């Protein structure tokens, strides 16, 4: 237990403990719904492109409005904003429950409700990203981000596993019901926080041109635009597991919901291990960003070559670990390099390039999977991550940023 203490130091903050437990319940429910939505699209259409469109619709609002969501996060109290967004998140789940229980669900309805959930997430995600430093402070930020990654991937393990059992035994309806109920845990956690202990940043005053100022700030700061560009490329072409894993399970291996759940569970377990290993860091160096992207890409290519479900699941364990080290490292690097009053806008851009890239990558990789097979699409994503790693390493060097130097707290505007 003593050896784990550095990895768990954010848990010494009571507000973070409340936040973590509320998120664990809420995100597990969200992953249950995501799996149920994907499976429902596949059953209605038997189309890889349709699955990609569903993933695209979930994240299209982030691509279109995520930067505005970051500005909202900078202008308002983040705890209150999150209470509002978590409440709104329950509404699409309740609508899906009613439609599937009555047998009235059609593909266009499902697409519309997926998009509605994504619209709320365009506000919720930047606020959650920027809220972490207010919970734990800069000294524990890398640890809190890594534990948050473990949390997300723990939910990715628990949620799909439960969803697989429920879909196989009772259908998709219980997944939507449990997700709607799960948001209550997060709302209770947020309401129960000690507000005096939060390290709140004063809300940004309303001024014209604030979005443009944020973009100019990023463009003038290589420590920000290089990691964002790296994440944009890898997010578009490599982080498409929500589209590719159900296709791999169904068309690559001829399996069903159980095969899909085993693949997502294996990847989630690896991601938890990777997040815990990464949580002992206090700083992130540019070399880690390029190295994690390269390792992620190579492991994805290896997973694409697995001949059976069991071997694919085994290969996805290190893929999960590498994916979370990469994503958490980019997240932490940005938060440690950005000026505090710009954090909401910069983390919104992170959400845009990470999640908002899915509307482009999801349908594209779904089309490639349909034309050439899911293994080919998976391998292509891995090769792109390898190429992006080489580009990032060279670009950091050209910008005069030593790859062995950690990200520093920025005070510039």
N, C-alpha and C positions, 0 to 999 in steps of 0.2 A: 504493500500500500504506500510505503514511503517513496518508492520509485515512481509511483503514479502522481505524487503530490504536485510536481511542477506542471504536469499536463492538465491538472484540474484546478489550477489556482484561481480561475475566474469564479469557481463555485464558492469562494469565500465571500463573494458579494451577494447579499441576500436578494437584491432585486434581480440579479442575473439568474439565480436559482429559480425564482418564480417564472421568469421569462423562459428559461430553458424547458421547464416542465410543461408550461402552457403550449409552447411551440411543438414539443414532442407529440402531444395529443393532437393538436390542430393539423400539423403536417402529415401525421400518419393517416388522418382522415382524408386529407387532400390527395395523398397518393392512392388511397383506396378508390377515390372517385376518378382519378386520372386513369388508372388501370381499367376501371369499369367503363369509362367513356371510350377508351381505345378499343376495348374488346367489343363494345356495342357497335362502333363504327365498322369494325372488321366483320362482324356477323351480318350487319345490314348490307355491306357492299362487297366483301371479299376483295378489296382493292387496296394496294399499297399506296397509291396516290391519295385515296380518300383518307387513309390513316395520316399521311403527311399533311393533308389539308387541315385535319383536326388539330394536329400539333401546331400548325401555322396559325390557326385562328386563336388558339390559346395564348399565343405570344405576340400576335400582330398588334394588339393595343400597346404593348410595351415598346415595340418598334416605332409606332406612330406617336405615342404620347408619353413615353417613359421619361423623356427629358423634362416635360412639363410636370410630371409626377415628382421629379427631384426638386424642382422649384417650389412645389407645394410643400414638400418635406422641409425645405429651408425656411419657409415662411410661417409654418404653424408648429405648435407643440406636437412633437412626434408621438408621445404616448396617447394623447387624445385622438390624433389622426388614426393611429393603429386600432383603437377601440372601434372607430367608425368603419374602417375598412374590413375588420374581422366580422363585424355584424353584417355588413353587406355581402360578404363572401358566402354566407349561409343561404342566401336567396336562390341562386342558381341550383344549388344542391336540392333544395326543397321542391323546386319546379321539376327537376329531373325525376325525383322520387314520385311525384304525382303522375307525370306522363308515362313513366315506365310501368308503374303499378296498374294503370288503367289500360295499358296497351296502345296508347295514342301516339307514342313517340315515332317521329319520322326524322330522317337524316337532317333536314333543314332546321328542325327544332333543336336537335342536339348541337349542331354547329352554332346556332344562335346563342345557346346557353353557355357553350364553351367560350365563345367570344365575350359574353357578358362577364364571366369569371375572370377572363384575362384583362378586361377593362378595369376591374377593381384592383387586380394585381399590379397594374401600372402605377397605381398610387401606393399600394401596400408595400411592394418590394423595395423601392428606394428609401421609404421611411424606415423599414426594418434594418436595412444596411447601415443607414446613418445613425440609427438609435443605439447600436452596439457600443460605440465609443462613449455615449452618455451613460451607459450602464456601468462600464468597467474602467474607463479612462484609457489613455494611450499606452500605458505600460503593460496592460493586460490584453491589448487589442488583438495581437496575432493569436494569442491563446484563445480568446473568445471567438474569433472568426473560425479557427480550426475546430473548436468544440461545436460551433454552429454547423460546420460542415459535417461533423460526426452526427449531429442531431438530424440534419436533413437526410443523410444517408441511412441513419437508423430508422427514420420514418419511411425511407424508400424500401427498407428491408421489411419492416413490420407491415406497412400498408399493403404492398403487393401480395405478401404472403397471406394476409387475412383476406384480401380481395380474391385471390385465387381460390381459396377454400369456399368463400361465400358464393362466388359466381358458379362454381362447380356444383354446389349443393342447394342454393336458394335463389340464384339469379343476381342481377346487378342492383336490384332495389335496395337491399340492406347496405350496400356500399354508399349509396347516396344519403340514406337516412343517418348512418353513423357519421358521415362527414359533416352533415348539417349540425349534428349535436356537438361535434368536436370543437367547433369555434368557441363554444362557451368556456372551455378551459383557458383559452388564450385571453378572452375578455376578462375573466375573473383574475388571471395573473396580472394583467395590466392595471386593473382597478385596485388591486391589493398592494401595489408598489409603494415604497416610501419615497414620495416625490422630493423630499428634502435631500435625499442621498443621490439623486440623479445629477449628473454633470451637464446640465442642459446648456445648449448654445443659444444665445438670444436670437429670436426669429429675425430673418433678414427683412429689412424694410421693403415695401413694395416700390419698385422703381421700373421705369421703362428699360427694355433692352437687357434684362437680367439673364435670359437664356443665351443671347448672343455673347454677353460678357463671359459666361461660363465656357462656351465653346472657344472663345479667343484665349481664355486662360489655359485651357487644355492644349490648344494648338501651340502655345508658346512654351510649354513645359514638357520636354522629352520624357521625363520620368512618369508622365501621365499618358501621353499619346502612344508611346511605343507599347506598353502593356495593354492598352485598350485596343490597339490595332491587332496585336497578337491574339487577344481573346476574341475579337470579331471574326478572324479567320478560322480559328479552332472551333469557336462556337457554331459557325455556319456549317462547317463540313464534318466535324468530328463528334460534337455533342448532340447526336441525333438518335440516341438509344431509345427514346420514347417512340420513335417511328420504326427503327430497324429491328429492335428485339422482338416485338410481336410478329414481324414478318419473318424473321429468322426462325422463331419457334414454330410458326405455322407452315411456311413454305420451304424453309431450309431443312427442317427436321420432321415435318409432318406431325407435329405435336399440337396440344391444345392449351387451355388456360394454365394447366399445371406446369408445362414446359416453359411457358412465358414467365410464370412466377418464379421458377427455379433460376432462370437466367437473371432476372432483376434482383432476386434475393442474394445470389452469389456476388453480383456487382456491388450491392449495398453493403454486404459484409466486408468486402475489400475496402470500400470507401471509408467505413468506420475505422478500420485499422489504420488506413492512411491518415485520416484526420487526427487520430490520437497521436500517431508518430509525429505529425507536423505541429501539434499543439505545444511542444516544448520550446519552439523557437520564440525569440523575442523580436527578431528583425528578419527581413526578407531581402535577399540580394538578387540583382538582375540575372546572375548565372543560374539561380534556382528556377526562375521563370522559363528560361530557354531549355534547361535540362529537364524540367518536369514535362514540358511540351514534347520534347524528343522521346522521353520514356513512355509517355502516354501514347504517342503515335505508334511506336514500335510494338507495344503490347496490344493495341487494337488490331494491328495487322496479324499478330500471332493468333488472337481470338478468332479472327475471320477465317483462319485456316483449320480450326478445330472441326473434326469430322463427325462428332456425336454431341448430343445435348449435354452429357456428363462432362466431356472434355471442354466444351464451350463454357459451361458454368465454371469449371475450374480455371479456365483462362481469364474469365471476366473478374475474378477476385483481384489479381494485380492491376487489371484495367481500372477497377473502381478505386483502388488506392492511389494510382497515378493521377486519375482524373481529379480527385479531391485535393491532392497536394498542389496540382496546377491551379485549379480555380481558387482555392483558399489563398494561395501565394499571391496571385494577381490582385485579389480583393484586399489583402493586408497591405501589399506594396502601395496600392493606390491610396488607401486610407492614411498611411503614414507619410505619404508625400504631399497630400493635398492640404491647403489652408482650411481651417475649420469652417469658416463661413461659406465655403464652396463645397463642402462635403456632400450635401444632398444632391447637388447637380452633377458632381463627378461620379458619385455612386449610382445615380440614375443612368449615366452613360454606360457604366459597367453593366447594369441590368439590361440596358438596350442591346449592347453587343453580345452579352452572354445569353439572355433569354429572348431578346428581340430578333436575334439572328435566326431563330427557329422558323419564322414564317418564310424565310428564303431557303434555308437548308432543309427543313422538313419535307416540303413537296419535292425539292430537287433530289434529295437522297431517296425519297420514296419512289420517284420516277426511275432513278437508276436501279433501285432494287427490283422494280417491276420489269425493267428491260434486260438487266444483266444478272439479277439475283441479289439477295440481301448480303451474301458474303462479299461480293464485289463492291457494293456500296460501303460496307463496313471497312474493307481494306483501303478503299480510296480515301476515306476520312482519316485513317491512320497515316497514310503517306502525306496528306496535306499538313497534319500536325508536325511531322518530321521536317518538312520544308519550312514551315512557319518558325520552328525553333531555330533553324540556321539563319533565317532572315533577322529574327530578333537579336540574336547574338551579334551579328554584324552591324545592325543598326544602333544598338547600344554603344558599340565601339566607335562608330562614326560620329555619334553625338557626344563623345568624350566622357561617357559614363562608365566608370570602371565596374566590370561585372562582379568584382568581389566586394564592392561597397554596398552596405545596407541602405534601404530607403530611409530618409531622414524626415523628421517632422518639418513641414514647410510652414513658413511664416509669410510668404509672399502673396500678393493679390493677383 
